[in-house]
Amino acid sequence: MKHCIPDPSVAVKWFFRDEDLIAQADAVLQNEMELVVPDYFYLEMNSVLTKLARKGLLPTAQVLQMNRALRALPVHVLETAKYRDLALDLSIEKNTGYYDCLYVVPAQITRIPLITADIRLHRTFVGTEYGEYVLWLGDYQ
């Protein structure tokens, strides 16, 4: 695999070391492959981080540090506007989250696998025409 699309369920594991599947998440970063993310990936990650800060679980300085670390990663950013209608159709068809589909649709179209630690997302697409592009982090080596 030369490219992959990590979703936020993988990316949070790069920062929070008490999570499951840390070694696999680290391998996504350490293997010599290009990371590809939808353009709103950073918005989604910042939402997670600020939510933790509001709950008092993460100091503001750490949120800012993590944001800088994310921005420093060498990634290719996909513009999601061209996928939005297809993602809406898929979301309705599979009765699953629209934002998740904004990862799944580009994965299938570009043939760049999405790697997720979201078991619900993975199970939704296993055995479908999208299944080969939605990979479970636990299977990643």
Buried (B, 14 or more C-beta within 10 A) or exposed (E): EEBBBBBBBBBBBBBBEEBEBEEBBEBBBEEEBEBBBBEBBBEBBBEBBBEBBEEEEBEEEBBEEBBEEBEEEEBEEBEBEEBEEBBBEBBEEBEBBEBBBBBBBBBBEBEBBBBBBBEEBBEBBEEBEBEEBBBBBEEBE
